[in-house]
Amino acid sequence: MLELLCFILAILAAPFKSRRRFGAENAVLRHQVIVLRRKVPGRVQLTNGDRWFLIQLHRLFPSFL
């Protein structure tokens, strides 16, 4: 129930997000797609480059990730 409420609030707040925040969200989602497309059998492993990318985004948007 709490997840549904958070989802509805996120949808209502979406028009008020800044363009930079949307850009960061888009970058994270694209990065997740790249990681998941890797042809690695078994569990997906993050590389050091993946970790660096997420750390940089967290520094720019601490409340985002």
Beta strands, then each sheet from edge to edge (+ up, - down):
end
